Amino acid sequence: MDKLPPPPPFQPSDFAQTHPGLALLRLAALLAEGSEVDEETLDMMFEQMEVGALDGLAPADIWAEFSRGLMGAQPGAMVKALRECGVLEQLFPEISAVFGIPQITDTADEIDLGVLLVASLNEAGRRAAPLEVRTALLLMHAGKSDSPREHLPVHYRHIERAIPRIAAACDRYDVPERCRDLALLSLHECERVQRASPVRAGPLAAMLDRTGAFRDPELFEALMLVATCDYFGHGDRMGETHPKVELLRAARDACTGLDDAGLDADDIALARAQAIATTFKSERWAQA
């Protein structure tokens, strides 16, 4: 999974004699470079949106400007500002809707999904993550905005709701295929990463296979970076590495060489589970 090239840096000419909608989005993208935003600027952005500055903009132009901001040092700041001035609801209603929705953490505390989204994107900026990782972080919670209130902060069946929303957002702006693929993979697997356990070697082996650890290492590492940014987006996390990501990498490394052993699919799945169980000294494991 090759990385997408970064967008070009801003030049003064980018703001000269341009469409007002592009100027609005370029101003938002500048916020992702660490520029401060004040109420006057947000009011101006809102007024520009209200008079139709974004009307008639080609979807490709919108994505070009938005993705430039996503690749900034603090992309969460751009998303937060766009949400506060109402532009995000026009561009990505699926994403704007998750602000104010509670999400449970692994400590049984709750976090606002919008706060998590902003923080995880800023963590991606800090780690110089590629565009596909940032896009996945942006889109993977899209099914949680209308979770049944009686189940909150648990998001029952959010994956089924998110799949068409991610597809719609990607279709709207012709988002690169690798961004769409990683967003969907993250939707299905990121929460499973958080639940990975060394005593369940069979499911660990199956997860590694599903996430491309053996056939597409770059895809696997991109998912691990999504999970890491999401993990540190919850706040109050110490260190630089996600313990469950390190667990999965150790499990992958335990399977080194098995693909060259001439085994059929069922036997190699069993051999991987056995290798992982041996590495973690686990007597309790089951085939996935």
Solvent accessible surface area in square Angstrom, and as a share of the most:
residue,aa,sasa,rsa
1,M,47,0.21
2,D,102,0.53
3,K,149,0.63
4,L,30,0.15
5,P,110,0.69
6,P,100,0.63
7,P,41,0.26
8,P,87,0.54
9,P,101,0.63
10,F,42,0.18
11,Q,96,0.43
12,P,119,0.75
13,S,81,0.52
14,D,25,0.13
15,F,78,0.33
16,A,60,0.46
17,Q,193,0.86
18,T,41,0.24
19,H,72,0.32
20,P,74,0.46
21,G,0,0.00
22,L,25,0.13
23,A,33,0.25
24,L,6,0.03
25,L,3,0.02
26,R,34,0.13
27,L,45,0.22
28,A,1,0.00
29,A,0,0.00
30,L,53,0.27
31,L,6,0.03
32,A,0,0.00
33,E,90,0.40
34,G,34,0.32
35,S,55,0.35
36,E,165,0.74
37,V,53,0.30
38,D,81,0.42
39,E,125,0.56
40,E,136,0.61
41,T,33,0.19
42,L,17,0.08
43,D,76,0.39
44,M,79,0.35
45,M,0,0.00
46,F,91,0.38
47,E,104,0.47
48,Q,60,0.27
49,M,17,0.08
50,E,112,0.50
51,V,118,0.68
52,G,22,0.21
53,A,6,0.05
54,L,13,0.06
55,D,99,0.51
56,G,82,0.79
57,L,18,0.09
58,A,47,0.37
59,P,69,0.43
60,A,68,0.53
61,D,60,0.31
62,I,15,0.08
63,W,23,0.08
64,A,53,0.41
65,E,10,0.05
66,F,3,0.01
67,S,11,0.07
68,R,35,0.13
69,G,0,0.00
70,L,0,0.00
71,M,42,0.19
72,G,3,0.03
73,A,59,0.46
74,Q,80,0.36
75,P,0,0.00
76,G,0,0.00
77,A,30,0.23
78,M,1,0.01
79,V,0,0.00
80,K,96,0.41
81,A,1,0.01
82,L,0,0.00
83,R,102,0.37
84,E,86,0.38
85,C,3,0.02
86,G,20,0.20
87,V,0,0.00
88,L,0,0.00
89,E,113,0.50
90,Q,96,0.43
91,L,5,0.02
92,F,2,0.01
93,P,58,0.37
94,E,22,0.10
95,I,1,0.01
96,S,16,0.10
97,A,49,0.38
98,V,2,0.01
99,F,28,0.12
100,G,54,0.52
101,I,12,0.06
102,P,32,0.20
103,Q,21,0.09
104,I,69,0.35
105,T,21,0.12
106,D,102,0.53
107,T,86,0.50
108,A,78,0.61
109,D,89,0.46
110,E,106,0.47
111,I,24,0.12
112,D,49,0.25
113,L,0,0.00
114,G,1,0.01
115,V,87,0.50
116,L,1,0.01
117,L,2,0.01
118,V,20,0.11
119,A,35,0.27
120,S,3,0.02
121,L,0,0.00
122,N,44,0.22
123,E,22,0.10
124,A,0,0.00
125,G,12,0.12
126,R,140,0.51
127,R,61,0.22
128,A,83,0.64
129,A,1,0.00
130,P,16,0.10
131,L,15,0.08
132,E,3,0.01
133,V,0,0.00
134,R,7,0.03
135,T,1,0.00
136,A,0,0.00
137,L,1,0.01
138,L,2,0.01
139,L,4,0.02
140,M,8,0.04
141,H,16,0.07
142,A,1,0.01
143,G,0,0.00
144,K,2,0.01
145,S,20,0.13
146,D,74,0.39
147,S,5,0.03
148,P,44,0.28
149,R,162,0.59
150,E,140,0.63
151,H,80,0.36
152,L,38,0.19
153,P,25,0.16
154,V,83,0.48
155,H,17,0.08
156,Y,121,0.46
157,R,139,0.51
158,H,13,0.06
159,I,45,0.23
160,E,92,0.41
161,R,52,0.19
162,A,0,0.00
163,I,69,0.35
164,P,79,0.50
165,R,61,0.22
166,I,0,0.00
167,A,31,0.24
168,A,46,0.35
169,A,1,0.01
170,C,0,0.00
171,D,92,0.47
172,R,82,0.30
173,Y,10,0.04
174,D,119,0.62
175,V,6,0.04
176,P,41,0.26
177,E,111,0.50
178,R,84,0.31
179,C,0,0.00
180,R,46,0.17
181,D,71,0.37
182,L,0,0.00
183,A,0,0.00
184,L,47,0.23
185,L,28,0.14
186,S,1,0.01
187,L,5,0.03
188,H,65,0.29
189,E,4,0.02
190,C,4,0.03
191,E,62,0.28
192,R,87,0.32
193,V,0,0.00
194,Q,50,0.22
195,R,154,0.56
196,A,8,0.06
197,S,28,0.18
198,P,52,0.32
199,V,60,0.35
200,R,131,0.48
201,A,0,0.00
202,G,3,0.03
203,P,33,0.21
204,L,3,0.02
205,A,6,0.05
206,A,26,0.20
207,M,14,0.06
208,L,1,0.00
209,D,68,0.35
210,R,100,0.36
211,T,1,0.01
212,G,0,0.00
213,A,6,0.04
214,F,46,0.19
215,R,160,0.58
216,D,38,0.20
217,P,78,0.49
218,E,92,0.41
219,L,27,0.14
220,F,1,0.00
221,E,58,0.26
222,A,11,0.09
223,L,0,0.00
224,M,1,0.00
225,L,43,0.22
226,V,0,0.00
227,A,0,0.00
228,T,9,0.05
229,C,0,0.00
230,D,10,0.05
231,Y,30,0.11
232,F,24,0.10
233,G,3,0.03
234,H,37,0.17
235,G,35,0.34
236,D,150,0.78
237,R,52,0.19
238,M,175,0.78
239,G,58,0.55
240,E,97,0.43
241,T,79,0.46
242,H,4,0.02
243,P,78,0.49
244,K,61,0.26
245,V,1,0.01
246,E,69,0.31
247,L,23,0.12
248,L,1,0.00
249,R,70,0.26
250,A,38,0.29
251,A,0,0.00
252,R,57,0.21
253,D,79,0.41
254,A,27,0.21
255,C,6,0.03
256,T,115,0.67
257,G,47,0.45
258,L,38,0.19
259,D,76,0.40
260,D,132,0.68
261,A,57,0.44
262,G,76,0.73
263,L,76,0.38
264,D,88,0.46
265,A,79,0.61
266,D,110,0.57
267,D,67,0.35
268,I,25,0.13
269,A,47,0.37
270,L,63,0.31
271,A,20,0.15
272,R,19,0.07
273,A,2,0.01
274,Q,87,0.39
275,A,25,0.19
276,I,0,0.00
277,A,6,0.05
278,T,105,0.61
279,T,63,0.36
280,F,53,0.22
281,K,178,0.76
282,S,14,0.09
283,E,165,0.74
284,R,173,0.63
285,W,82,0.29
286,A,63,0.48
287,Q,118,0.52
288,A,93,0.72
